[in-house]
Amino acid sequence: MPSEADLFGAVDATWPAHSLTDVEGWIIRDGRGGGQRVSAASGFGDISVAEAAMVAMGQEKLFMIQGDQAELDAELADRGYEVKDPVDLLVGDAAAIADGFAPKLDAIFAEFPMPILAEIWAEGGIGPARLDVMERANCDKTFVMGRIDARAAAAAFVGASNGICMAHAVEVLERERRRGVAEKMMRAAAWWGLQRGAETFCVLTTQANSGAQSLYRKLGMETATQYHYRIKT
């Protein structure tokens, strides 16, 4: 099992902010509109320092509480920050998850986001700013198209870093849901990771997403750590 630090390192490597700046114990992320994960500050130190850095960057005051940071969590709560989007980071054995994947039948891998993938992502609210996140990932990566009856039905972005493979932006067309394509996509992603020496397969999902939680646990994945955000409303 990779360490918690390695897992969060893989998150930053495979779904990167535009830039990371170290400021007195904090990692300040410049997200460029790419969502909370690439815009939240993490670490520990003087909260006012992190707040000032985020404001100077033109971003809202948003903190990511990683793992067991009870002291930071409590201090932010005292300052009026509210919990938002608790997320589980689940891990599994890539070889076990990849078992049963049929190359060229269940999914197609591409080196760039094909227009059909962008269309699928757009239907799920994943727009240009998040495509920019995928483009700037400086790691082994692939764009995955899931198929049903030889038609494009799903999209995912997959990256590998330091022996860890992570799937992001998994989106299935609404009309194709509950037909098993998401499971095939995850097996495809794990298979791709294995070809690059990544024996651990990871995903991120909110604790409230019961459908995704059920799928990942069906694949034998377990929660290794978690994070949530604190935001000033």
DAQUI-V33004 format. One record per residue. PSI is psi in radians with two decimals (* if undefined). Layout:
psi={PSI & PSI}
This chain:
psi={2.17 & 2.71 & 2.84 & -0.70 & -0.71 & -0.66 & -0.81 & -0.52 & -0.66 & -0.61 & -0.85 & -0.59 & -0.66 & -0.26 & 1.30 & 2.58 & 2.89 & -0.65 & 2.71 & 2.29 & 2.23 & 2.11 & 1.69 & 0.90 & -0.14 & 2.58 & 2.01 & 2.11 & 2.32 & 1.83 & -0.38 & 0.69 & 0.16 & 0.15 & 3.05 & -0.73 & -0.56 & 0.13 & -0.24 & 2.55 & 2.52 & 2.87 & -2.54 & 2.49 & -2.68 & 1.99 & -0.63 & -0.53 & -0.80 & -0.72 & -0.81 & -0.68 & -0.70 & -0.72 & -0.75 & -0.48 & -0.11 & 0.39 & 2.76 & 2.80 & 1.86 & 2.20 & 2.52 & 2.10 & 1.89 & 2.25 & -2.37 & 1.41 & 1.07 & -0.67 & -0.81 & -0.74 & -0.79 & -0.68 & -0.70 & -0.67 & -0.73 & -0.48 & 0.08 & 0.20 & 2.37 & 2.61 & 2.43 & 2.31 & 1.17 & 2.32 & 2.39 & 2.40 & 1.92 & 2.51 & 2.71 & 2.94 & 2.06 & -0.70 & -0.73 & -0.70 & -0.64 & -0.31 & 2.21 & -0.15 & 2.36 & 1.73 & 2.46 & -0.18 & -0.83 & -0.46 & 2.75 & 2.36 & 2.46 & 2.69 & -0.10 & 2.79 & 1.66 & 2.62 & -0.66 & -0.58 & -0.74 & -0.63 & -0.74 & -0.78 & -0.70 & -0.66 & -0.48 & 0.15 & 0.25 & 1.78 & -2.86 & -0.67 & -0.63 & -0.52 & -0.61 & -0.64 & -0.80 & -0.75 & -0.65 & -0.06 & 2.08 & 1.11 & 3.05 & 2.30 & 2.80 & 2.74 & 2.26 & 2.29 & 2.09 & 2.55 & 2.57 & 2.20 & 0.73 & 0.29 & 2.56 & 2.25 & -0.29 & 2.78 & 2.62 & 2.70 & 2.37 & 2.34 & 2.73 & 2.36 & 2.27 & 0.72 & 0.15 & 2.24 & 2.33 & 2.39 & 2.37 & 2.85 & 0.81 & 2.06 & 2.24 & 2.33 & 2.40 & -0.70 & -0.22 & 0.12 & 2.76 & 0.51 & 0.19 & 0.04 & -0.59 & -0.71 & -0.76 & -0.65 & -0.73 & -0.66 & -0.66 & -0.77 & -0.76 & -0.70 & -0.79 & -0.76 & -0.71 & -0.64 & -0.30 & 0.33 & 0.24 & 1.84 & -0.21 & 2.29 & 2.34 & 2.66 & 2.81 & 2.36 & 2.55 & 2.64 & -0.39 & -0.21 & 1.49 & -0.59 & -0.83 & -0.72 & -0.75 & -0.75 & -0.86 & -0.64 & -0.54 & -0.58 & 0.02 & 0.26 & 2.61 & 2.68 & 2.13 & -0.61 & -3.11 & 2.91 & 2.80 & 2.91 & 2.70 & 2.20 & 2.52 & 2.05 & *}
